[in-house]
Structures are given as structure tokens and as C-alpha cells.
Amino acid sequence: MDILEYHRRTKHRPDAYAKGPASIDWEAQPDPFRRYDGCDIVALPLEGMQAPSTWASLWQDSGDRSLTTVRDVGCLLELSLALSAWKQYGGSSWSLRVNPSSGNLHPTECYVLASGVDGLVDGVYHYRADLHALELRCCFTSVNSDSPSLALGFTSVHWREAWKYGERAFRYCQHDVGHALASVSYAAATLGVNAADIRPLMITDDELAALTGIDRAEDYPEGAEAEHPDCLITLSGGKSGSLTGSDWLSLAQQGSWKGIANVLDRRHFYEWDVIEEAAQATRILERPAPDHPEYCETPAIISQGIRATDKAAQIIYQRRSAQAFDQSAGAISQQTFFTLLDHTLARRHCPPWNALPSVNGINLFVFVHKVDGLKPGLYALIRDAESSEFQNRMREQFVWESVDGAPEHLGLYCLLNAGTQRTAANISCQQAIAGDSAFSLGMLADMRGLEAEPYQYRQLFWQAGAIGQTLYLDAEAEGLRGTGIGCYYDDFMHDLLGLSAEDYQVLYHFTVGVPLTDHRITTWRPYQERR
Ligand SMILES: Cc1cc2nc3c(=O)[nH]c(=O)nc-3n(C[C@H](O)[C@H](O)[C@H](O)COP(=O)(O)O)c2cc1C
């Protein structure tokens, strides 16, 4: 399948949403937690909140710490992928996590690869967010290096999104990988890890499947939903002797494996074959050549938000998606607006970009609703000038005026002055959150490389997810709140921009504003019994 064909058929239109289930049985939702029965379980410490870094400090100096103990691994996962709250309303309760997920369905699974980590047997572990624990899937039987090495492998259970969202679910799974990679990068920065130690390890999908054990058919009994390989990142990559992708692979291939995957959903009423086709079409078949990303060389704006001197761990832990915004709230400051946009620029040694295999190719189109001193309207943030050939193909009436007071390196342009609240909400499947906020935006991706390298489709979504994660966290630091928006009418947005060819496509929307809190919902902390 041509991946652009998948993209085309999973567009939402006002009169025809992408194909999804005609009805949903809310009483029979899939189990939100994968587990592997029969594995030894290692409970992880819950000490992440003690990490001293402030939010603002994450943009000053990179730390110099390494993650070498089980305690470090516990902190890293607690601040990236763990549960962060249980919620209750009426008779139902549900968990929320540090990382966001489309529909709170959490298709992303994480595998910890550890060698020489104090307190952990060398091996491959599956992370259990419900327990904040590791399941030992594979014990390494040989040792490759004396120095500690740590890596994380990410996979997706596509069914976990597909049962609810149907064909469009493959896109959401990819967004979620991007959010998860970014969450890990922010957690590592919070723990003071040297930013140069974190980077993706370029291996093929088959290799990643082998080293996470998700290709072991015998461990997935009939009905146990498959996982698909996504991305491998090292957290010790700058250290001499740190294990490479090939090293991990040979350890896993010679290791001794244990554990049987659970069945998440006994009844699959619908089949969405196109998701498997899209996964096949975007497989990484050969190790990708190292990318040469264009980074922003101007130092990042240091956050001055009202919570910027809070601990970064606190900002990470409190992150939530806004359900509604306060329509009566005043404008946010320009400083806040520029800081949020600035942090979406890819910088070599800033989170979350060190964890991403692709950081270029996405530009932002911003609906400014309420920003002090800026006229409401449509603005463009050129994150990647090389991918901005679309400029002369857009609507002729766009003025492309630089914005007074905006830092020059931002590449921020006003295209059109107009009230855009209703338009933004309409484009986002009529969701009020896109119009009632201070600003919302669409992420326009350069799709021109996909014919030669279709796997880049997934990586562009990961990048979009990571941009979303920076906005989520920076919004919290400014006393605001954000929400990722995966439900939008694709071609409405392209029409608005005046783009008709398929070379550029919007992959994600996001909105930021002053949130309203639903006080009917009760919240309590997770892992109470462990504290
Ligand atoms: C990729 C993605 C797409 C999302 N799309 C929407 C959306 O269209 N509308 C919405 O209200 N929330 C959306 N959300 C927010 C999720 O519903 C939210 O992350 C989830 O319920 C978990 O809540 P939390 O973010 O507070 O942890 C999206 C989140 C992600 C990561």
C-alpha cells in the first residue's frame, strides 16, 4: 500500500469521518495494561519527585549525570510513562499517565534494556505502568561491556487505539510514540542526564522486534494482540563502551526468554486491515543512514512563566489535557507565547529533540486568539526553512509580515488578521477547545520524502507528537494548559492555507489556554499502597 493512500483515506471530513466502528461497547473496553505472565517482577522505587532541577533550568545547562542504578530507572519511568493520577466520576474510575495519549488509550509499550545497571539483572524488561514495575522478559546470558548501558525500546499495540478509532488509529499510535519519546527526554533532563547521552539507535523494525521479544510468536497465545516495533533510544550513548543496537540485539538473541502476553480484548468486533497495511508500508527495512538535522543555533528562551521556578518534576507530574477553556480569560503575554513557540524549535542539546530520529520537516500555522499586543489572525512559525517551499503556493492574500517584538530567530509571520476562533474550532471537528483558547495551531508536514522512504511517515508523526509534548509542558509552566487535537478536518485546513497538492499535510493540532477545571471529578495519587 502507498502510505499516502492510507493518509488520504483516513482524513476526517465534516460529512464523512474516517472509517470507524459504528457502535462501541463501553462496558467491554480492552485491558489498558499489557502484562507478561510468568515473569519475575522488579518493583521500581518512586523517588522521581525528589529530582531538584527547576523547569527553567532545563534550558540552561545540560546535566552530567548517568543513569546507572535501578533507582535511576525508576525515577526516569516515574517521570515519563508512569500513572500520574486516578480519576473518579460517578461509578467509573480511570487512570491517567504522565504521558498523554489519544483517547487515553495508551497503545505505546516500553521495554527497558539494561546491562551493568546496579540492582537490575542484565536483560530486557517490559515496563508495567499499572504497578510501576519491570517484568523480566529476557535474561542476558553473556556480558558485552563493563560499563552500564541503558536503552528503551518502544512498540505499539495498534488494536488499543483501533477498537475505538478505527482506521485513523495508526496515526494516533504514531503521535503517542512521539509523546512518549519526548516524555523520556524531559524526564532524563529533569534527572540531570547529559543530553548527549540520549539518542535514537538506528536499527530495523525486525531487529527492534527481536530485541523487545515482540516477534516471539510462542509468547503470544491466540488472541493476544500483536505489538509493532517503533523506536529504540539509548540513554547512555555518549559513554565509551555503551552498547549499540547490534550489541543489544545479539544479547537478546542469545538470552533466555520468559513470559506469556495477556489478551487485551476477547472480542474484536471490527477488523481494520488497513492499519496492518499501513504498518507494513512504513516498515524500517534497512538501518536508516544517520540524519543530518538542521538545528536552531540560537539559545532557547529561558522560561519565565509563573511556575518556571517550580521543580521540573512537578510540572511533568501535573500535566493534564484541558477539557475546556475559560472564555472570559484575558490575553496571555507575548513573552509566554514566544517562549512556547521557541521551545518547539529543534535544538541539539535540548529536550525533547535528542530522543527523536527526525526533527525537521514540520512548520506550524497558528490561530492567534488572545495574545497581548498581537492582532487575532493566522500566523506561521517556520521551524524548518528548507521545508517551507509551500510559501509561494499558499493563498495570495497572505501578507507574510514579520511580527513586531518577536525574536528574529523564531521565524514568526503574520499571514492574515481576522477573528479565527470559529474557524479553528470548525477545523478541529467543531471542538470548542480549539477556539476558546489563547491560541491553537496545526502542524504542517513536508511529505515529499515519503515516496523514497515511506517510514518517514511514522517519524513525522513522532515529531508532531514531540512538538505537542513541549507545548503541553510549557503551558503548565506558564500557568496555562494544553490539549493535543487528533480530530480535525484535514482538507479544511489545507483549503484555508490554499494548499491543494499532497506534498504538505497537517498531521496534528494543538491548543493552549486558561483551563476550566471540572470539580465533579475526584482525583487521587497512584501507587498509594507503595508510598
Ligand atoms: C495524539 C493525541 C490526540 C488527541 N486528540 C484529542 C482531541 O481531538 N480532543 C480532545 O479533547 N483531546 C484530545 N487528546 C487528549 C487526550 O484525550 C488526553 O491526552 C487523554 O484523555 C489523557 O488525558 P491527559 O492528557 O490529561 O493525561 C489527544 C491527545 C493525544 C496525545
Ligand as a Chemical Component Dictionary entry (heavy atoms), coordinates in Angstrom:
data_LIG
# 
_chem_comp.id                   LIG 
_chem_comp.type                 NON-POLYMER 
_chem_comp.pdbx_formal_charge   0 
_chem_comp.three_letter_code    LIG 
# 
loop_
_chem_comp_atom.comp_id 
_chem_comp_atom.atom_id 
_chem_comp_atom.alt_atom_id 
_chem_comp_atom.type_symbol 
_chem_comp_atom.charge 
_chem_comp_atom.model_Cartn_x 
_chem_comp_atom.model_Cartn_y 
_chem_comp_atom.model_Cartn_z 
_chem_comp_atom.pdbx_ordinal 
LIG C1  C1  C 0 -2.428  12.310 19.755 1  
LIG C2  C2  C 0 -3.475  12.886 20.666 2  
LIG C3  C3  C 0 -4.671  13.326 20.136 3  
LIG C4  C4  C 0 -5.647  13.877 20.973 4  
LIG N1  N1  N 0 -6.804  14.361 20.430 5  
LIG C5  C5  C 0 -7.713  14.963 21.215 6  
LIG C6  C6  C 0 -8.857  15.594 20.646 7  
LIG O1  O1  O 0 -9.044  15.602 19.425 8  
LIG N2  N2  N 0 -9.731  16.194 21.507 9  
LIG C7  C7  C 0 -9.535  16.214 22.866 10 
LIG O2  O2  O 0 -10.358 16.772 23.602 11 
LIG N3  N3  N 0 -8.437  15.635 23.432 12 
LIG C8  C8  C 0 -7.535  15.024 22.638 13 
LIG N4  N4  N 0 -6.394  14.489 23.189 14 
LIG C9  C9  C 0 -6.191  14.498 24.633 15 
LIG C10 C10 C 0 -6.397  13.089 25.236 16 
LIG O3  O3  O 0 -7.778  12.813 25.278 17 
LIG C11 C11 C 0 -5.762  13.021 26.610 18 
LIG O4  O4  O 0 -4.371  13.036 26.442 19 
LIG C12 C12 C 0 -6.148  11.749 27.353 20 
LIG O5  O5  O 0 -7.510  11.748 27.680 21 
LIG C13 C13 C 0 -5.348  11.599 28.631 22 
LIG O6  O6  O 0 -5.521  12.713 29.462 23 
LIG P1  P1  P 0 -4.274  13.556 29.959 24 
LIG O7  O7  O 0 -3.663  14.190 28.747 25 
LIG O8  O8  O 0 -4.860  14.561 30.913 26 
LIG O9  O9  O 0 -3.317  12.608 30.602 27 
LIG C14 C14 C 0 -5.420  13.954 22.373 28 
LIG C15 C15 C 0 -4.192  13.524 22.890 29 
LIG C16 C16 C 0 -3.228  12.997 22.056 30 
LIG C17 C17 C 0 -1.915  12.569 22.640 31 
# 
loop_
_chem_comp_bond.comp_id 
_chem_comp_bond.atom_id_1 
_chem_comp_bond.atom_id_2 
_chem_comp_bond.value_order 
_chem_comp_bond.pdbx_ordinal 
LIG C1  C2  SING 1  
LIG C2  C3  SING 2  
LIG C2  C16 DOUB 3  
LIG C3  C4  DOUB 4  
LIG C4  N1  SING 5  
LIG C4  C14 SING 6  
LIG N1  C5  DOUB 7  
LIG C5  C6  SING 8  
LIG C5  C8  SING 9  
LIG C6  O1  DOUB 10 
LIG C6  N2  SING 11 
LIG N2  C7  SING 12 
LIG C7  O2  DOUB 13 
LIG C7  N3  SING 14 
LIG N3  C8  DOUB 15 
LIG C8  N4  SING 16 
LIG N4  C9  SING 17 
LIG N4  C14 SING 18 
LIG C9  C10 SING 19 
LIG C10 O3  SING 20 
LIG C10 C11 SING 21 
LIG C11 O4  SING 22 
LIG C11 C12 SING 23 
LIG C12 O5  SING 24 
LIG C12 C13 SING 25 
LIG C13 O6  SING 26 
LIG O6  P1  SING 27 
LIG P1  O7  DOUB 28 
LIG P1  O8  SING 29 
LIG P1  O9  SING 30 
LIG C14 C15 DOUB 31 
LIG C15 C16 SING 32 
LIG C16 C17 SING 33 
# 
